[in-house]
């Protein structure tokens, strides 16, 4: 399996691939990866993988999955292996418990995912903040204190219920956050925490990719608890200072549909208008398209009926929801 993945996906290059496999598909707190394999008399022609994740809509939590790491061996490309594997997955009785599956496809997989039933739901827009200039004047945030987390403890379970009623969001409890950001075998993340009177009010996960010509800093996840709006700007302010100190020349994150996190990012200068920066950032292999397959027999159908809606659901997405970032 790893040999096939190495021939198709850059993330699988390196002698750490087995540790990456174990982390991603065996230690996922939401359950092991669902993996379908094309077998040609003992030779693997390709694989198609759904990785489970808990998703929340309002007060309801249900099991979903992200479609990741689909690969076809070069000797078998052009023979419909990807499509056959994807259709097998969607028809598999074992996936009936999944309410939906979402994907951030590479260009080669985009049309194949659409062909088997995925629907484009939105374009993921990046916003940028240049860090080439010096820091703005120091800002004061009365009553807020900054900490750096060394793990995600039980305090972070509060964020598993912090989503807005009108938006779908990945459930961020302590177990998931610990697995996603602190146990990742190949990437290093830093987590800033906002506290007031000793109680956690929000967190921000950042990372720096200095391998590019223009060193990039990422705000991967930013969450604040209800009633803690000032914590968003506080965390963004300190995230920018930390990214600049680590050598980043531009900060990148995604547009949020609503809420204090989006207002905090905008107040500290994140904007889609930096065209010169966008031209310098080489487009990655993943399209800025978000695809969703809603299982017609899954829990979401019943929940939709209860709420009396058939409209496409709004998503709150952050870069940390993308498995390759």
TISE-337740 format. One record per residue (C-alpha): x, y, z; residue in one letter; residue number from 1. Coordinates in steps of 0.5 Angstrom, whole numbers. Each point is the difference from the previous one (the first is absolute). Layout:
# residues N
> X/Y/Z/type/seq
> X/Y/Z/A/NUM
...
# end
This chain:
# residues 325
> X/Y/Z/type/seq
> 0/0/0/X/1
> 5/5/2/X/2
> 4/-2/-6/X/3
> -6/2/-5/X/4
> -1/7/4/X/5
> 7/2/0/X/6
> 0/-1/-8/X/7
> -6/5/0/X/8
> 0/5/6/X/9
> 6/4/3/X/10
> -3/0/7/X/11
> 2/-8/0/X/12
> 8/1/-2/X/13
> 4/-1/5/X/14
> 3/-6/5/X/15
> -6/3/5/X/16
> -5/-3/-4/X/17
> -2/-6/4/X/18
> -1/5/6/X/19
> -4/4/-4/X/20
> -5/-5/-2/X/21
> 0/-3/8/X/22
> -2/7/2/X/23
> -5/2/-5/X/24
> -4/-7/-1/X/25
> 1/-4/6/X/26
> 1/5/6/X/27
> -6/5/-3/X/28
> -4/1/6/X/29
> -6/0/-4/X/30
> 1/-7/-3/X/31
> 5/-4/-4/X/32
> 0/2/-8/X/33
> -5/-3/-5/X/34
> 5/-2/-5/X/35
> -2/-4/-7/X/36
> 5/-3/-4/X/37
> 0/-2/-7/X/38
> 4/-7/0/X/39
> 2/-3/-7/X/40
> 2/-7/2/X/41
> 4/2/6/X/42
> 3/7/-3/X/43
> -3/7/3/X/44
> -3/4/-6/X/45
> -3/5/4/X/46
> -3/2/7/X/47
> -6/5/2/X/48
> 0/2/7/X/49
> -5/4/5/X/50
> 2/2/6/X/51
> -5/1/6/X/52
> -1/6/3/X/53
> -6/3/5/X/54
> -4/6/-3/X/55
> -5/4/4/X/56
> -6/4/-3/X/57
> -3/4/6/X/58
> -1/-5/6/X/59
> 0/-6/-4/X/60
> 7/-4/-1/X/61
> 1/-6/-5/X/62
> 5/-4/-4/X/63
> 3/3/-6/X/64
> 6/-2/-4/X/65
> 5/4/-4/X/66
> 2/-3/-7/X/67
> 8/0/0/X/68
> 6/-3/-3/X/69
> -3/-3/-6/X/70
> 5/-3/-5/X/71
> 1/-4/-6/X/72
> 6/-4/-2/X/73
> 3/3/-6/X/74
> 0/-7/-4/X/75
> -8/0/1/X/76
> -2/8/-1/X/77
> -5/1/-6/X/78
> -4/-7/2/X/79
> -5/3/4/X/80
> 3/-3/7/X/81
> -1/7/3/X/82
> -8/0/-2/X/83
> -1/-7/2/X/84
> 3/0/7/X/85
> -4/7/1/X/86
> -6/-4/-2/X/87
> 1/-6/4/X/88
> 1/5/6/X/89
> -6/3/-1/X/90
> -4/-6/0/X/91
> 3/-4/5/X/92
> -5/-2/6/X/93
> 6/2/5/X/94
> 0/7/-2/X/95
> -8/1/2/X/96
> 2/3/7/X/97
> 3/6/-4/X/98
> -4/6/0/X/99
> 4/3/-5/X/100
> 7/0/-4/X/101
> 4/6/-2/X/102
> 6/2/-4/X/103
> 5/5/-2/X/104
> 2/-3/-6/X/105
> 6/0/-5/X/106
> -1/2/-7/X/107
> 1/-7/-2/X/108
> -6/-3/5/X/109
> -5/6/-1/X/110
> -4/-3/-6/X/111
> 1/-7/3/X/112
> -4/2/6/X/113
> -5/4/-3/X/114
> -1/-6/-5/X/115
> -2/-4/6/X/116
> -4/4/4/X/117
> 3/6/3/X/118
> -2/7/0/X/119
> 4/6/0/X/120
> -3/4/5/X/121
> 5/6/1/X/122
> 7/3/-2/X/123
> 5/1/6/X/124
> 2/7/-1/X/125
> 7/2/4/X/126
> 1/6/3/X/127
> 7/3/1/X/128
> 4/5/5/X/129
> 7/2/-2/X/130
> 5/0/5/X/131
> 6/3/-4/X/132
> -1/7/4/X/133
> 1/1/7/X/134
> -5/-2/5/X/135
> -5/5/2/X/136
> 0/4/6/X/137
> -1/-4/6/X/138
> -8/-2/2/X/139
> -3/0/7/X/140
> -5/-6/1/X/141
> -3/2/7/X/142
> 0/-6/5/X/143
> 2/-6/-6/X/144
> 6/-4/1/X/145
> 4/-4/-5/X/146
> 3/-7/2/X/147
> 3/-5/-5/X/148
> -3/-7/0/X/149
> 4/-6/1/X/150
> -6/-5/-1/X/151
> -7/1/-1/X/152
> -3/-2/7/X/153
> -7/-1/2/X/154
> -1/8/0/X/155
> -1/-1/-7/X/156
> -6/-4/0/X/157
> -4/6/0/X/158
> 2/2/-7/X/159
> -4/-7/-2/X/160
> -7/4/1/X/161
> 3/7/-2/X/162
> -3/0/-8/X/163
> -6/4/-2/X/164
> -6/-3/-1/X/165
> -1/2/-8/X/166
> 7/-3/-2/X/167
> 3/-7/0/X/168
> 7/0/3/X/169
> 5/-6/2/X/170
> -1/-2/8/X/171
> 6/3/3/X/172
> 1/-4/7/X/173
> 6/-1/4/X/174
> 2/-7/-3/X/175
> -1/2/-7/X/176
> 4/7/1/X/177
> 6/-4/3/X/178
> 0/-5/-5/X/179
> -1/5/-6/X/180
> 6/5/2/X/181
> 4/-3/6/X/182
> 1/-7/-3/X/183
> 1/1/-7/X/184
> 6/-4/-2/X/185
> 3/5/-5/X/186
> -3/7/1/X/187
> 2/5/6/X/188
> -6/4/2/X/189
> 0/6/6/X/190
> -6/1/4/X/191
> -2/7/3/X/192
> -5/0/6/X/193
> -4/6/2/X/194
> -2/0/7/X/195
> -4/5/5/X/196
> 0/-1/7/X/197
> 4/-7/-1/X/198
> -6/-3/-4/X/199
> 1/-1/-7/X/200
> -4/4/-5/X/201
> 4/-2/-7/X/202
> 5/-3/-4/X/203
> 4/1/-6/X/204
> 4/-5/-4/X/205
> 6/3/-4/X/206
> 6/-3/-4/X/207
> 5/2/-5/X/208
> 3/-3/-7/X/209
> 6/3/-1/X/210
> 2/-4/-6/X/211
> -3/4/-5/X/212
> 3/7/-3/X/213
> -5/4/4/X/214
> 0/-3/7/X/215
> -8/-1/2/X/216
> -3/0/6/X/217
> -7/-4/1/X/218
> -5/2/5/X/219
> -3/-7/0/X/220
> -5/0/5/X/221
> -3/6/4/X/222
> -6/-1/5/X/223
> -3/4/6/X/224
> -6/-2/4/X/225
> -6/4/0/X/226
> 0/6/4/X/227
> 8/1/-1/X/228
> 0/4/-7/X/229
> 6/4/3/X/230
> 4/-6/0/X/231
> 0/-1/-7/X/232
> 4/6/-2/X/233
> 4/-1/6/X/234
> 2/-7/-3/X/235
> 1/3/-7/X/236
> 4/6/2/X/237
> 5/-5/4/X/238
> 0/-5/-5/X/239
> 2/5/-5/X/240
> 6/2/4/X/241
> 2/-7/1/X/242
> 0/-2/-7/X/243
> 4/6/-2/X/244
> 5/-2/6/X/245
> 1/-6/-3/X/246
> 2/2/-7/X/247
> -7/0/-4/X/248
> -1/6/-5/X/249
> -7/-1/-1/X/250
> -6/-3/4/X/251
> -5/-4/-3/X/252
> -7/-3/2/X/253
> -7/-1/-3/X/254
> -6/4/0/X/255
> -5/-1/6/X/256
> -8/0/-2/X/257
> -1/4/7/X/258
> 1/1/7/X/259
> 6/4/4/X/260
> 5/-4/-3/X/261
> -1/3/-7/X/262
> -1/7/3/X/263
> 7/-1/4/X/264
> 4/-2/-6/X/265
> -3/6/-4/X/266
> 2/4/6/X/267
> 7/-2/-1/X/268
> 1/1/-7/X/269
> -2/-7/-3/X/270
> -3/2/-7/X/271
> -1/-4/-7/X/272
> 2/7/-3/X/273
> 8/-1/0/X/274
> 0/-2/-8/X/275
> 8/1/0/X/276
> 0/-5/6/X/277
> -4/-5/-4/X/278
> 4/0/-6/X/279
> 6/-2/4/X/280
> -3/-6/3/X/281
> 0/-6/-5/X/282
> -6/-3/0/X/283
> 0/-7/4/X/284
> -2/-7/-3/X/285
> -7/1/4/X/286
> -6/4/-4/X/287
> -3/5/4/X/288
> -7/-4/0/X/289
> -4/-3/5/X/290
> -4/-6/-2/X/291
> -5/-4/4/X/292
> -3/-7/0/X/293
> -7/0/4/X/294
> -1/-7/2/X/295
> -8/-1/-2/X/296
> -1/-5/5/X/297
> 4/3/5/X/298
> -1/4/7/X/299
> 0/7/-4/X/300
> -6/-2/-4/X/301
> -5/-1/6/X/302
> 3/7/3/X/303
> -1/4/-6/X/304
> -8/-3/0/X/305
> 0/2/8/X/306
> 2/7/-2/X/307
> -4/1/-6/X/308
> 6/2/-5/X/309
> 3/-3/-6/X/310
> 5/6/-2/X/311
> 7/-2/0/X/312
> 3/1/7/X/313
> 5/5/2/X/314
> 7/-2/2/X/315
> 5/3/5/X/316
> 6/-2/-3/X/317
> 8/1/2/X/318
> 6/-2/-3/X/319
> 1/-5/6/X/320
> -6/-4/-3/X/321
> 4/-1/-6/X/322
> 4/-6/1/X/323
> 6/2/-4/X/324
> 1/7/4/X/325
# end
